[in-house]
Amino acid sequence: MKILILGAGAIGGYVGGRLQQSGADVTFLVRPARGEALARDGLVIKSTKGDITQKVKTVLGGADGGPYEIVLLTCKAYDLDTAMEAIAPAVGPHTTVVPLLNGMRHLDVLDAKFGAERVSGGLARVGVAMTADGTILHTSPFASISFGERDGKPARLALVELHAAIKASGIDGGLNESIVQDLWDKWIMLCSLASLCCLMRGTAGDILEAMEGRAIVLETVEECRKVAAAAGYGPNDKGMETVRGYLTQRGSRFAASMLHDLEKGNMVEADHVVGDMLARARKAGIAATPNLRLAYAHLQVYLARRARGGIGKPAL
C-alpha cells in the first residue's frame, strides 16, 4: 500500500515518520523549501517515544509517485482549498482520502470535491509542534490517529491495511467503527476550549480562577453538546463526564493551539471550529448559544484586524 501525506509538518511528519520507520511505503507531498530541507537534513523527530532522523521520499506534485491507495490530509482548515488542489492529481478511483482535521465542515467540502465514497472520517490526537528549523517535537505521552467508514459499513481494504500499518508503527488508534461520533465528541471539547481560551486569553486552569469561570466552561460545553445532539450525535453520559472533567481541572495548563496561534498573530481556525458549530446551532433552531456567539465575534474581530495589518498595533 502506498501512502501520500500532504506536508511534513507537525502531525503529518510525525505520523509519516513513524509509519516509514516501521516499513510502510510513505511519500510526503511538500513545498520546494521543505523538500530541500528534508533532502539535506532528513526528517527529524524528537519524541517521548524515541527520536528519529531518517531520509524520506518527497514529491512536489500530487501526480508524482502514484498511484496512492491512501492520501492523508493533515492541513489546517483554512488551507483546505489549496490542499485539495494539491492532492487532486493523486486521487484516483481507488484512492481513499483520510482527513485529520477538526470539526465536520471539511467533510462536506471534500465530499463535493472528490465524492463521499473516496473520503473516510479521521481524527488525530497527537501533541506535536514543529520548530523553526523543521524539527518535529512530540512531548506528550500520547499519539493516536483513528479513521473509519462514515456510513458504519465494514472498512474498505485500504483502511484495513492502514490500520495494520498504524499498529506496526506504535501509534495508538486505528480503525474506529464510530468515527463520526468520535469526531463530534472531540469537536465538543475543542470548540469549548478554543472558544474560551481565545476569548479569555488563558489556559483552562486560568479560566477556572475566575469567579464565574467554571460555570462559563460548563455552559459552553452544554451549548456544544446541544448542537451534537441535534445532529444525532449527542455523547453518552460517560463521554460528557470526560469532557467536563478534563476542562474543569484546577491548575491545568492545557490550552487550545488556537490560543497559541492567536497570540503569535497567526491565522486561526475560527470559522471551522467555532463558527461552524454556531452555524449548525442556528440551523437546528438552538437560539441560546451566548458563549459561542461572543467567542466567535471576538475571533472575527481578531481576523478582521489581522487582515488589515492591525494586529500588534493600538486599536485607534
Phi and psi in degrees as GROMACS dihedral restraints (atoms count N, CA, C in turn):
[ dihedral_restraints ]
;  ai    aj    ak    al  type     phi  dphi    fc
    3     4     5     6     1  -103.1    20    10
    4     5     6     7     1   130.6    20    10
    6     7     8     9     1  -116.2    20    10
    7     8     9    10     1   129.2    20    10
    9    10    11    12     1  -109.2    20    10
   10    11    12    13     1   129.8    20    10
   12    13    14    15     1  -115.0    20    10
   13    14    15    16     1   124.5    20    10
   15    16    17    18     1   -75.0    20    10
   16    17    18    19     1   112.7    20    10
   18    19    20    21     1    83.7    20    10
   19    20    21    22     1   160.6    20    10
   21    22    23    24     1  -129.4    20    10
   22    23    24    25     1    47.3    20    10
   24    25    26    27     1   -84.5    20    10
   25    26    27    28     1  -150.9    20    10
   27    28    29    30     1   -61.3    20    10
   28    29    30    31     1   -62.6    20    10
   30    31    32    33     1   -73.2    20    10
   31    32    33    34     1   -49.4    20    10
   33    34    35    36     1   -60.7    20    10
   34    35    36    37     1   -41.9    20    10
   36    37    38    39     1   -66.0    20    10
   37    38    39    40     1   -41.3    20    10
   39    40    41    42     1   -66.6    20    10
   40    41    42    43     1   -51.4    20    10
   42    43    44    45     1   -62.4    20    10
   43    44    45    46     1   -47.0    20    10
   45    46    47    48     1   -63.4    20    10
   46    47    48    49     1   -38.7    20    10
   48    49    50    51     1   -63.0    20    10
   49    50    51    52     1   -43.2    20    10
   51    52    53    54     1   -67.6    20    10
   52    53    54    55     1   -39.0    20    10
   54    55    56    57     1   -62.9    20    10
   55    56    57    58     1   -45.9    20    10
   57    58    59    60     1   -65.3    20    10
   58    59    60    61     1   -39.6    20    10
   60    61    62    63     1   -56.2    20    10
   61    62    63    64     1   -32.8    20    10
   63    64    65    66     1   -92.0    20    10
   64    65    66    67     1     4.0    20    10
   66    67    68    69     1   108.3    20    10
   67    68    69    70     1     1.4    20    10
   69    70    71    72     1   -72.1    20    10
   70    71    72    73     1   152.9    20    10
   72    73    74    75     1   -89.1    20    10
   73    74    75    76     1    97.7    20    10
   75    76    77    78     1  -118.0    20    10
   76    77    78    79     1   135.5    20    10
   78    79    80    81     1  -127.3    20    10
   79    80    81    82     1   139.5    20    10
   81    82    83    84     1  -104.7    20    10
   82    83    84    85     1   128.5    20    10
   84    85    86    87     1   -91.6    20    10
   85    86    87    88     1   111.5    20    10
   87    88    89    90     1  -131.1    20    10
   88    89    90    91     1   167.1    20    10
   90    91    92    93     1   -79.3    20    10
   91    92    93    94     1   160.3    20    10
   93    94    95    96     1   -54.9    20    10
   94    95    96    97     1   -43.9    20    10
   96    97    98    99     1   -63.7    20    10
   97    98    99   100     1   -41.8    20    10
   99   100   101   102     1   -67.9    20    10
  100   101   102   103     1   -37.7    20    10
  102   103   104   105     1   -61.7    20    10
  103   104   105   106     1   -41.4    20    10
  105   106   107   108     1   -65.1    20    10
  106   107   108   109     1   -41.3    20    10
  108   109   110   111     1   -64.6    20    10
  109   110   111   112     1   -40.9    20    10
  111   112   113   114     1   -68.0    20    10
  112   113   114   115     1   -36.7    20    10
  114   115   116   117     1   -66.3    20    10
  115   116   117   118     1   -34.8    20    10
  117   118   119   120     1   -79.6    20    10
  118   119   120   121     1   -48.1    20    10
  120   121   122   123     1  -106.7    20    10
  121   122   123   124     1   -13.5    20    10
  123   124   125   126     1    77.8    20    10
  124   125   126   127     1   174.1    20    10
  126   127   128   129     1   -85.3    20    10
  127   128   129   130     1   120.1    20    10
  129   130   131   132     1  -111.5    20    10
  130   131   132   133     1   121.5    20    10
  132   133   134   135     1  -123.8    20    10
  133   134   135   136     1   126.7    20    10
  135   136   137   138     1  -109.4    20    10
  136   137   138   139     1   117.5    20    10
  138   139   140   141     1  -141.7    20    10
  139   140   141   142     1   150.7    20    10
  141   142   143   144     1   -64.8    20    10
  142   143   144   145     1   -17.2    20    10
  144   145   146   147     1  -103.2    20    10
  145   146   147   148     1    13.9    20    10
  147   148   149   150     1   114.5    20    10
  148   149   150   151     1   136.9    20    10
  150   151   152   153     1   -83.6    20    10
  151   152   153   154     1   153.9    20    10
  153   154   155   156     1  -137.1    20    10
  154   155   156   157     1   138.2    20    10
  156   157   158   159     1  -135.2    20    10
  157   158   159   160     1   116.2    20    10
  159   160   161   162     1  -149.7    20    10
  160   161   162   163     1   151.0    20    10
  162   163   164   165     1   -74.3    20    10
  163   164   165   166     1   143.9    20    10
  165   166   167   168     1  -133.2    20    10
  166   167   168   169     1   158.9    20    10
  168   169   170   171     1   -84.4    20    10
  169   170   171   172     1   134.4    20    10
  171   172   173   174     1  -131.6    20    10
  172   173   174   175     1   152.6    20    10
  174   175   176   177     1  -134.6    20    10
  175   176   177   178     1   156.1    20    10
  177   178   179   180     1  -100.8    20    10
  178   179   180   181     1    -8.8    20    10
  180   181   182   183     1  -140.3    20    10
  181   182   183   184     1   145.9    20    10
  183   184   185   186     1   -65.3    20    10
  184   185   186   187     1   -19.5    20    10
  186   187   188   189     1   -79.7    20    10
  187   188   189   190     1    -9.4    20    10
  189   190   191   192     1   -91.9    20    10
  190   191   192   193     1   140.8    20    10
  192   193   194   195     1    81.4    20    10
  193   194   195   196     1    -3.4    20    10
  195   196   197   198     1   -82.5    20    10
  196   197   198   199     1  -169.4    20    10
  198   199   200   201     1   -76.5    20    10
  199   200   201   202     1   155.7    20    10
  201   202   203   204     1  -113.9    20    10
  202   203   204   205     1   138.6    20    10
  204   205   206   207     1   -83.9    20    10
  205   206   207   208     1   -32.0    20    10
  207   208   209   210     1  -127.2    20    10
  208   209   210   211     1   133.0    20    10
  210   211   212   213     1  -117.9    20    10
  211   212   213   214     1   115.8    20    10
  213   214   215   216     1   -96.2    20    10
  214   215   216   217     1   120.2    20    10
  216   217   218   219     1  -104.5    20    10
  217   218   219   220     1   114.3    20    10
  219   220   221   222     1  -123.8    20    10
  220   221   222   223     1    23.6    20    10
  222   223   224   225     1   -77.6    20    10
  223   224   225   226     1   169.5    20    10
  225   226   227   228     1   -75.8    20    10
  226   227   228   229     1   154.8    20    10
  228   229   230   231     1   -61.2    20    10
  229   230   231   232     1   -35.1    20    10
  231   232   233   234     1   -72.5    20    10
  232   233   234   235     1   -10.4    20    10
  234   235   236   237     1  -102.4    20    10
  235   236   237   238     1    11.1    20    10
  237   238   239   240     1   -62.8    20    10
  238   239   240   241     1   -41.3    20    10
  240   241   242   243     1   -60.5    20    10
  241   242   243   244     1   -48.1    20    10
  243   244   245   246     1   -69.3    20    10
  244   245   246   247     1   -32.2    20    10
  246   247   248   249     1   -64.4    20    10
  247   248   249   250     1   -42.1    20    10
  249   250   251   252     1   -63.6    20    10
  250   251   252   253     1   -39.6    20    10
  252   253   254   255     1   -65.2    20    10
  253   254   255   256     1   -36.0    20    10
  255   256   257   258     1   -67.8    20    10
  256   257   258   259     1   -41.3    20    10
  258   259   260   261     1   -88.0    20    10
  259   260   261   262     1   -13.2    20    10
  261   262   263   264     1   -51.1    20    10
  262   263   264   265     1   -43.6    20    10
  264   265   266   267     1   -66.2    20    10
  265   266   267   268     1   -17.4    20    10
  267   268   269   270     1   -90.9    20    10
  268   269   270   271     1    -9.5    20    10
  270   271   272   273     1   -95.5    20    10
  271   272   273   274     1   107.4    20    10
  273   274   275   276     1  -108.5    20    10
  274   275   276   277     1  -173.1    20    10
  276   277   278   279     1   -63.9    20    10
  277   278   279   280     1   -18.9    20    10
  279   280   281   282     1  -115.6    20    10
  280   281   282   283     1    19.8    20    10
  282   283   284   285     1   -97.3    20    10
  283   284   285   286     1   139.4    20    10
  285   286   287   288     1  -112.5    20    10
  286   287   288   289     1   125.1    20    10
  288   289   290   291     1   -90.1    20    10
  289   290   291   292     1   125.4    20    10
  291   292   293   294     1  -114.8    20    10
  292   293   294   295     1    98.7    20    10
  294   295   296   297     1   -84.8    20    10
  295   296   297   298     1   136.6    20    10
  297   298   299   300     1  -114.0    20    10
  298   299   300   301     1    47.8    20    10
  300   301   302   303     1   -99.3    20    10
  301   302   303   304     1   162.2    20    10
  303   304   305   306     1   -87.1    20    10
  304   305   306   307     1   156.2    20    10
  306   307   308   309     1    80.5    20    10
  307   308   309   310     1  -157.0    20    10
  309   310   311   312     1  -130.4    20    10
  310   311   312   313     1   -20.8    20    10
  312   313   314   315     1   -62.2    20    10
  313   314   315   316     1   -33.0    20    10
  315   316   317   318     1   -61.6    20    10
  316   317   318   319     1   -27.7    20    10
  318   319   320   321     1   -66.2    20    10
  319   320   321   322     1   -40.6    20    10
  321   322   323   324     1   -62.9    20    10
  322   323   324   325     1   -40.9    20    10
  324   325   326   327     1   -67.4    20    10
  325   326   327   328     1   -44.0    20    10
  327   328   329   330     1   -67.1    20    10
  328   329   330   331     1   -38.4    20    10
  330   331   332   333     1   -59.5    20    10
  331   332   333   334     1   -43.0    20    10
  333   334   335   336     1   -65.7    20    10
  334   335   336   337     1   -33.2    20    10
  336   337   338   339     1   -80.2    20    10
  337   338   339   340     1   -46.7    20    10
  339   340   341   342     1  -114.2    20    10
  340   341   342   343     1   -11.6    20    10
  342   343   344   345     1    95.4    20    10
  343   344   345   346     1   133.7    20    10
  345   346   347   348     1   -59.8    20    10
  346   347   348   349     1   -28.8    20    10
  348   349   350   351     1   -68.2    20    10
  349   350   351   352     1   -16.7    20    10
  351   352   353   354     1  -100.7    20    10
  352   353   354   355     1    -0.9    20    10
  354   355   356   357     1  -118.1    20    10
  355   356   357   358     1   120.3    20    10
  357   358   359   360     1   -95.8    20    10
  358   359   360   361     1   173.9    20    10
  360   361   362   363     1   -88.0    20    10
  361   362   363   364     1   153.1    20    10
  363   364   365   366     1  -164.8    20    10
  364   365   366   367     1   150.5    20    10
  366   367   368   369     1  -152.5    20    10
  367   368   369   370     1   157.4    20    10
  369   370   371   372     1  -124.2    20    10
  370   371   372   373     1   140.7    20    10
  372   373   374   375     1  -128.9    20    10
  373   374   375   376     1    85.4    20    10
  375   376   377   378     1  -136.5    20    10
  376   377   378   379     1   120.4    20    10
  378   379   380   381     1   -87.0    20    10
  379   380   381   382     1    89.5    20    10
  381   382   383   384     1  -135.4    20    10
  382   383   384   385     1   159.7    20    10
  384   385   386   387     1  -150.0    20    10
  385   386   387   388     1   158.6    20    10
  387   388   389   390     1  -116.4    20    10
  388   389   390   391     1   131.5    20    10
  390   391   392   393     1   -80.0    20    10
  391   392   393   394     1   172.9    20    10
  393   394   395   396     1   -62.8    20    10
  394   395   396   397     1   -28.5    20    10
  396   397   398   399     1   -89.1    20    10
  397   398   399   400     1     5.4    20    10
  399   400   401   402     1    93.3    20    10
  400   401   402   403     1     0.8    20    10
  402   403   404   405     1   -72.9    20    10
  403   404   405   406     1   136.2    20    10
  405   406   407   408     1   -96.8    20    10
  406   407   408   409     1   121.9    20    10
  408   409   410   411     1  -104.7    20    10
  409   410   411   412     1   119.9    20    10
  411   412   413   414     1  -113.8    20    10
  412   413   414   415     1   106.0    20    10
  414   415   416   417     1  -110.5    20    10
  415   416   417   418     1    -7.3    20    10
  417   418   419   420     1   -90.8    20    10
  418   419   420   421     1   160.3    20    10
  420   421   422   423     1   -79.0    20    10
  421   422   423   424     1    -3.3    20    10
  423   424   425   426     1  -121.6    20    10
  424   425   426   427     1   154.1    20    10
  426   427   428   429     1  -159.0    20    10
  427   428   429   430     1   111.0    20    10
  429   430   431   432     1  -142.9    20    10
  430   431   432   433     1   137.5    20    10
  432   433   434   435     1  -130.2    20    10
  433   434   435   436     1   145.4    20    10
  435   436   437   438     1  -136.5    20    10
  436   437   438   439     1   158.3    20    10
  438   439   440   441     1  -160.2    20    10
  439   440   441   442     1   162.6    20    10
  441   442   443   444     1   176.6    20    10
  442   443   444   445     1   174.3    20    10
  444   445   446   447     1   -74.1    20    10
  445   446   447   448     1   133.9    20    10
  447   448   449   450     1   -77.4    20    10
  448   449   450   451     1   -18.5    20    10
  450   451   452   453     1   -95.1    20    10
  451   452   453   454     1     4.7    20    10
  453   454   455   456     1    80.2    20    10
  454   455   456   457     1     1.5    20    10
  456   457   458   459     1   -76.2    20    10
  457   458   459   460     1   163.7    20    10
  459   460   461   462     1   -55.9    20    10
  460   461   462   463     1   145.2    20    10
  462   463   464   465     1   -66.0    20    10
  463   464   465   466     1   139.4    20    10
  465   466   467   468     1   -68.0    20    10
  466   467   468   469     1   163.2    20    10
  468   469   470   471     1   -57.7    20    10
  469   470   471   472     1   -41.0    20    10
  471   472   473   474     1   -61.0    20    10
  472   473   474   475     1   -39.0    20    10
  474   475   476   477     1   -72.9    20    10
  475   476   477   478     1   -34.1    20    10
  477   478   479   480     1   -63.3    20    10
  478   479   480   481     1   -43.0    20    10
  480   481   482   483     1   -68.8    20    10
  481   482   483   484     1   -36.6    20    10
  483   484   485   486     1   -64.1    20    10
  484   485   486   487     1   -39.6    20    10
  486   487   488   489     1   -58.1    20    10
  487   488   489   490     1   -45.9    20    10
  489   490   491   492     1   -62.7    20    10
  490   491   492   493     1   -39.2    20    10
  492   493   494   495     1   -67.2    20    10
  493   494   495   496     1   -39.6    20    10
  495   496   497   498     1   -63.5    20    10
  496   497   498   499     1   -44.8    20    10
  498   499   500   501     1   -61.8    20    10
  499   500   501   502     1   -40.3    20    10
  501   502   503   504     1   -67.4    20    10
  502   503   504   505     1   -27.0    20    10
  504   505   506   507     1   -79.9    20    10
  505   506   507   508     1   -15.3    20    10
  507   508   509   510     1    89.4    20    10
  508   509   510   511     1    -0.7    20    10
  510   511   512   513     1   -78.4    20    10
  511   512   513   514     1   139.5    20    10
  513   514   515   516     1   -76.7    20    10
  514   515   516   517     1   165.5    20    10
  516   517   518   519     1   101.5    20    10
  517   518   519   520     1  -135.7    20    10
  519   520   521   522     1   111.1    20    10
  520   521   522   523     1  -147.8    20    10
  522   523   524   525     1   -61.9    20    10
  523   524   525   526     1   136.8    20    10
  525   526   527   528     1  -134.1    20    10
  526   527   528   529     1   112.1    20    10
  528   529   530   531     1   -72.3    20    10
  529   530   531   532     1   -14.1    20    10
  531   532   533   534     1  -119.4    20    10
  532   533   534   535     1    44.9    20    10
  534   535   536   537     1   -62.5    20    10
  535   536   537   538     1   -37.4    20    10
  537   538   539   540     1   -67.4    20    10
  538   539   540   541     1   -41.5    20    10
  540   541   542   543     1   -61.9    20    10
  541   542   543   544     1   -41.1    20    10
  543   544   545   546     1   -65.5    20    10
  544   545   546   547     1   -37.0    20    10
  546   547   548   549     1   -61.3    20    10
  547   548   549   550     1   -43.5    20    10
  549   550   551   552     1   -65.6    20    10
  550   551   552   553     1   -43.0    20    10
  552   553   554   555     1   -58.8    20    10
  553   554   555   556     1   -45.2    20    10
  555   556   557   558     1   -65.8    20    10
  556   557   558   559     1   -39.2    20    10
  558   559   560   561     1   -63.9    20    10
  559   560   561   562     1   -39.8    20    10
  561   562   563   564     1   -56.8    20    10
  562   563   564   565     1   -48.6    20    10
  564   565   566   567     1   -66.2    20    10
  565   566   567   568     1   -47.9    20    10
  567   568   569   570     1   -64.6    20    10
  568   569   570   571     1   -44.6    20    10
  570   571   572   573     1   -63.3    20    10
  571   572   573   574     1   -42.1    20    10
  573   574   575   576     1   -61.8    20    10
  574   575   576   577     1   -48.8    20    10
  576   577   578   579     1   -66.3    20    10
  577   578   579   580     1   -48.2    20    10
  579   580   581   582     1   -63.1    20    10
  580   581   582   583     1   -42.0    20    10
  582   583   584   585     1   -56.9    20    10
  583   584   585   586     1   -49.0    20    10
  585   586   587   588     1   -80.2    20    10
  586   587   588   589     1   -36.5    20    10
  588   589   590   591     1   -61.5    20    10
  589   590   591   592     1   -43.8    20    10
  591   592   593   594     1   -71.9    20    10
  592   593   594   595     1   -38.4    20    10
  594   595   596   597     1   -67.2    20    10
  595   596   597   598     1   -41.1    20    10
  597   598   599   600     1  -102.6    20    10
  598   599   600   601     1    -4.0    20    10
  600   601   602   603     1    57.0    20    10
  601   602   603   604     1    49.0    20    10
  603   604   605   606     1  -157.8    20    10
  604   605   606   607     1   172.5    20    10
  606   607   608   609     1   -77.8    20    10
  607   608   609   610     1   173.4    20    10
  609   610   611   612     1   -58.4    20    10
  610   611   612   613     1   -41.0    20    10
  612   613   614   615     1   -66.1    20    10
  613   614   615   616     1   -38.5    20    10
  615   616   617   618     1   -60.8    20    10
  616   617   618   619     1   -42.7    20    10
  618   619   620   621     1   -61.8    20    10
  619   620   621   622     1   -37.6    20    10
  621   622   623   624     1   -70.5    20    10
  622   623   624   625     1   -14.3    20    10
  624   625   626   627     1   -75.8    20    10
  625   626   627   628     1   -20.5    20    10
  627   628   629   630     1   -70.8    20    10
  628   629   630   631     1   148.3    20    10
  630   631   632   633     1   -56.4    20    10
  631   632   633   634     1   -40.8    20    10
  633   634   635   636     1  -102.7    20    10
  634   635   636   637     1    11.4    20    10
  636   637   638   639     1   -58.4    20    10
  637   638   639   640     1   -51.2    20    10
  639   640   641   642     1   -61.9    20    10
  640   641   642   643     1   -42.9    20    10
  642   643   644   645     1   -62.8    20    10
  643   644   645   646     1   -39.5    20    10
  645   646   647   648     1   -67.8    20    10
  646   647   648   649     1   -39.3    20    10
  648   649   650   651     1   -59.1    20    10
  649   650   651   652     1   -48.9    20    10
  651   652   653   654     1   -67.1    20    10
  652   653   654   655     1   -35.2    20    10
  654   655   656   657     1   -63.7    20    10
  655   656   657   658     1   -43.0    20    10
  657   658   659   660     1   -67.1    20    10
  658   659   660   661     1   -41.3    20    10
  660   661   662   663     1   -59.4    20    10
  661   662   663   664     1   -41.4    20    10
  663   664   665   666     1   -67.6    20    10
  664   665   666   667     1   -36.4    20    10
  666   667   668   669     1   -59.9    20    10
  667   668   669   670     1   -44.8    20    10
  669   670   671   672     1   -68.6    20    10
  670   671   672   673     1   -38.8    20    10
  672   673   674   675     1   -60.2    20    10
  673   674   675   676     1   -40.9    20    10
  675   676   677   678     1   -61.8    20    10
  676   677   678   679     1   -37.1    20    10
  678   679   680   681     1   -66.2    20    10
  679   680   681   682     1   -44.8    20    10
  681   682   683   684     1   -61.6    20    10
  682   683   684   685     1   -43.0    20    10
  684   685   686   687     1   -63.5    20    10
  685   686   687   688     1   -39.4    20    10
  687   688   689   690     1   -64.7    20    10
  688   689   690   691     1   -28.5    20    10
  690   691   692   693     1   -85.4    20    10
  691   692   693   694     1    -3.3    20    10
  693   694   695   696     1    91.8    20    10
  694   695   696   697     1    14.3    20    10
  696   697   698   699     1  -130.1    20    10
  697   698   699   700     1    40.7    20    10
  699   700   701   702     1   -64.8    20    10
  700   701   702   703     1   130.6    20    10
  702   703   704   705     1   -65.0    20    10
  703   704   705   706     1   155.3    20    10
  705   706   707   708     1   -75.7    20    10
  706   707   708   709     1   174.6    20    10
  708   709   710   711     1   -59.8    20    10
  709   710   711   712     1   -40.1    20    10
  711   712   713   714     1   -64.4    20    10
  712   713   714   715     1   -40.9    20    10
  714   715   716   717     1   -62.7    20    10
  715   716   717   718     1   -43.6    20    10
  717   718   719   720     1   -68.3    20    10
  718   719   720   721     1   -36.1    20    10
  720   721   722   723     1   -62.2    20    10
  721   722   723   724     1   -38.6    20    10
  723   724   725   726     1   -64.3    20    10
  724   725   726   727     1   -46.6    20    10
  726   727   728   729     1   -61.8    20    10
  727   728   729   730     1   -50.2    20    10
  729   730   731   732     1   -62.3    20    10
  730   731   732   733     1   -41.7    20    10
  732   733   734   735     1   -64.5    20    10
  733   734   735   736     1   -40.1    20    10
  735   736   737   738     1   -66.5    20    10
  736   737   738   739     1   -37.0    20    10
  738   739   740   741     1   -88.9    20    10
  739   740   741   742     1    -3.2    20    10
  741   742   743   744     1  -122.4    20    10
  742   743   744   745     1    31.3    20    10
  744   745   746   747     1   -84.9    20    10
  745   746   747   748     1   115.4    20    10
  747   748   749   750     1   -59.0    20    10
  748   749   750   751     1   136.5    20    10
  750   751   752   753     1    81.2    20    10
  751   752   753   754     1     0.6    20    10
  753   754   755   756     1   -62.9    20    10
  754   755   756   757     1   137.0    20    10
  756   757   758   759     1  -101.0    20    10
  757   758   759   760     1    11.2    20    10
  759   760   761   762     1   -71.6    20    10
  760   761   762   763     1   136.7    20    10
  762   763   764   765     1  -145.7    20    10
  763   764   765   766     1   151.8    20    10
  765   766   767   768     1   -68.6    20    10
  766   767   768   769     1   142.9    20    10
  768   769   770   771     1   -61.7    20    10
  769   770   771   772     1   -23.2    20    10
  771   772   773   774     1   -61.5    20    10
  772   773   774   775     1   -34.3    20    10
  774   775   776   777     1   -64.0    20    10
  775   776   777   778     1   -43.0    20    10
  777   778   779   780     1   -62.7    20    10
  778   779   780   781     1   -41.1    20    10
  780   781   782   783     1   -63.7    20    10
  781   782   783   784     1   -43.6    20    10
  783   784   785   786     1   -63.2    20    10
  784   785   786   787     1   -43.4    20    10
  786   787   788   789     1   -65.9    20    10
  787   788   789   790     1   -24.5    20    10
  789   790   791   792     1   -88.5    20    10
  790   791   792   793     1    -3.7    20    10
  792   793   794   795     1    79.4    20    10
  793   794   795   796     1    18.0    20    10
  795   796   797   798     1   -85.9    20    10
  796   797   798   799     1   171.0    20    10
  798   799   800   801     1   -66.0    20    10
  799   800   801   802     1   148.0    20    10
  801   802   803   804     1  -130.2    20    10
  802   803   804   805     1   157.5    20    10
  804   805   806   807     1   -87.2    20    10
  805   806   807   808     1    46.0    20    10
  807   808   809   810     1   -61.6    20    10
  808   809   810   811     1   -47.8    20    10
  810   811   812   813     1   -66.3    20    10
  811   812   813   814     1   -40.2    20    10
  813   814   815   816     1   -76.0    20    10
  814   815   816   817     1   -39.7    20    10
  816   817   818   819     1   -89.8    20    10
  817   818   819   820     1   -48.0    20    10
  819   820   821   822     1   -98.9    20    10
  820   821   822   823     1   -48.2    20    10
  822   823   824   825     1   -61.0    20    10
  823   824   825   826     1   -40.3    20    10
  825   826   827   828     1   -70.1    20    10
  826   827   828   829     1   -34.6    20    10
  828   829   830   831     1   -62.5    20    10
  829   830   831   832     1   -42.6    20    10
  831   832   833   834     1   -66.8    20    10
  832   833   834   835     1   -39.9    20    10
  834   835   836   837     1   -63.7    20    10
  835   836   837   838     1   -39.2    20    10
  837   838   839   840     1   -70.3    20    10
  838   839   840   841     1   -32.5    20    10
  840   841   842   843     1   -62.6    20    10
  841   842   843   844     1   -45.8    20    10
  843   844   845   846     1   -64.3    20    10
  844   845   846   847     1   -41.6    20    10
  846   847   848   849     1   -62.9    20    10
  847   848   849   850     1   -32.7    20    10
  849   850   851   852     1   -85.2    20    10
  850   851   852   853     1     0.2    20    10
  852   853   854   855     1    78.3    20    10
  853   854   855   856     1    21.8    20    10
  855   856   857   858     1   -92.0    20    10
  856   857   858   859     1   104.1    20    10
  858   859   860   861     1   -87.0    20    10
  859   860   861   862     1   -29.7    20    10
  861   862   863   864     1   -86.7    20    10
  862   863   864   865     1    79.8    20    10
  864   865   866   867     1  -132.0    20    10
  865   866   867   868     1    55.8    20    10
  867   868   869   870     1   -63.3    20    10
  868   869   870   871     1   -37.0    20    10
  870   871   872   873     1   -71.4    20    10
  871   872   873   874     1   -41.1    20    10
  873   874   875   876     1   -65.1    20    10
  874   875   876   877     1   -39.7    20    10
  876   877   878   879     1   -60.0    20    10
  877   878   879   880     1   -46.9    20    10
  879   880   881   882     1   -66.6    20    10
  880   881   882   883     1   -43.5    20    10
  882   883   884   885     1   -63.7    20    10
  883   884   885   886     1   -42.6    20    10
  885   886   887   888     1   -68.1    20    10
  886   887   888   889     1   -39.9    20    10
  888   889   890   891     1   -60.4    20    10
  889   890   891   892     1   -41.7    20    10
  891   892   893   894     1   -59.5    20    10
  892   893   894   895     1   -45.2    20    10
  894   895   896   897     1   -67.7    20    10
  895   896   897   898     1   -36.2    20    10
  897   898   899   900     1   -65.2    20    10
  898   899   900   901     1   -38.0    20    10
  900   901   902   903     1   -62.7    20    10
  901   902   903   904     1   -45.1    20    10
  903   904   905   906     1   -57.2    20    10
  904   905   906   907     1   -47.8    20    10
  906   907   908   909     1   -65.0    20    10
  907   908   909   910     1   -36.2    20    10
  909   910   911   912     1   -65.3    20    10
  910   911   912   913     1   -44.1    20    10
  912   913   914   915     1   -65.6    20    10
  913   914   915   916     1   -39.8    20    10
  915   916   917   918     1   -63.6    20    10
  916   917   918   919     1   -40.1    20    10
  918   919   920   921     1   -63.3    20    10
  919   920   921   922     1   -31.7    20    10
  921   922   923   924     1   -99.9    20    10
  922   923   924   925     1    13.9    20    10
  924   925   926   927     1    76.5    20    10
  925   926   927   928     1    23.8    20    10
  927   928   929   930     1   -94.6    20    10
  928   929   930   931     1    -2.4    20    10
  930   931   932   933     1   -71.4    20    10
  931   932   933   934     1   133.0    20    10
  933   934   935   936     1    88.1    20    10
  934   935   936   937     1    -0.8    20    10
  936   937   938   939     1  -115.4    20    10
  937   938   939   940     1   153.3    20    10
  939   940   941   942     1   -59.2    20    10
  940   941   942   943     1   141.6    20    10
  942   943   944   945     1   -84.7    20    10
  943   944   945   946     1    92.5    20    10
